[in-house]
Amino acid sequence: MQILENISLQRYNTFGIPVVAPRFVSITNVDDLQKALQLPAPDGFLILGGGSNILFTQNPKALVLHINISGISIVYEDEDKVHLQVMAGENWHQLVLFALQNQYGGIENLSLIPGNAGTAPIQNIGAYGVEIKDVLVRCQALSIQRGELVEFSNSECEFGYRTSIFKTREKGNYIITSITLELTKRNHRLKTSYGAIQQHLEQLGVADRPTIQQISESVIAIRRSKLPDPQELGNGGSFFKNPEVDQVQFEKFISRHPEAPHFKVGINRYKIPAGWLIEQCGFKGKRIGDAGVHNQQALVLVNYGNATGSEIVALAEKIQQEVVNKFGILIEPEVNIL
């Protein structure tokens, strides 16, 4: 374990914000993580994974621990399913590709989501009708205070829409070191009705009986057609969460905007796409300096090169205010702003 000083974090965050960490440690195993948590850190620790869900507005003062623990192993297997233990530093999309290569189903809809496996449960990543909570058996996490490994079952993670116990009452208390997923080996439970997947599969001529590989290929094609590659254009994926409203608010909203897309997500609960709300306010493709809204997906804020985190936040706040003014709905950031 080596403590580095004055390290640029530009390549460690997908927005490409060039902040500098005063102290930085790359963590490659759990033992080193336990040792690192005993280092003097008067300003605390900043846990950094794939950097895809973070927006820096200033240089961090905390000791940065970059979780780079790798490894994928089978911990249980029978004729129908397999349990994969995946270490926190594994790239999420590479994990999806690993599953597909081995004919394991369950996460093909989550193809091309940026970030690492260890941070996936924190915000309960999801796309095209699937969330990580649908396949997660348990995760192991290290208590920052006690330095002990603790196991969380699926129910103990308290998953919700883009949230979990690690974003709510246990925020900042644990570092996830591994996750265990239950994937299918046969009789895959395919989900193709969400978004444009079915249409894309029809174009391929495989809509009736698609393979998990074909579903993944469709998701990748759809995402690439709408979402910018962080390697080419700095971004953190979806910047805002899709808001959920109750029955009363929904009826008021839909009576004024009958053309608005919406989804029923529970008893008297409705989800309204934040991208649609933002686009209706005229922000799609809008650019202020080097901070902008992507021209193909209004849900994605981008760094055209030299935007600061504060400039991107200012744009986000302007969008929030306009959406409230026009629709009376508050959209909340999905990205962590530091």
ZIWO-V479393 format. One record per pair of residues at least 24 apart in sequence whose C-alpha atoms are under 6 Angstrom apart, sorted by the first residue. I is the first residue (numbers start at 1). J is the second residue. If there is no record, write none. Layout:
i->{I	I}
j->{J	J}
This chain:
i->{12	13	13	14	14	14	14	14	14	15	15	15	16	19	20	21	23	24	25	26	27	27	27	28	28	29	34	50	50	52	52	52	53	53	54	54	54	55	56	56	57	57	57	80	80	80	81	81	81	82	82	83	83	84	84	85	85	86	86	87	88	88	88	88	89	90	90	91	92	92	104	104	104	105	105	105	106	108	109	111	118	122	122	123	123	124	124	128	129	135	135	136	136	137	137	138	139	139	139	140	140	140	141	141	141	141	142	142	143	144	144	226	226	234	234	235	237	238	238	239	239	239	239	240	240	240	241	241	241	242	242	243	243	243	244	244	245	245	275}
j->{51	51	52	51	52	230	234	235	236	234	235	236	234	59	59	60	63	64	65	66	66	67	68	68	69	69	147	115	116	114	115	236	236	335	335	336	337	337	309	338	309	310	338	184	185	186	183	184	185	182	183	181	182	180	181	179	180	178	179	178	117	118	177	178	116	116	117	116	116	117	183	184	185	183	184	188	183	216	216	216	176	164	166	162	163	162	163	194	194	181	182	180	181	180	181	180	178	179	180	176	177	178	174	175	176	177	174	175	174	173	174	296	297	302	303	302	300	299	300	300	333	334	335	332	333	334	332	333	334	273	274	271	272	331	270	271	269	270	299}
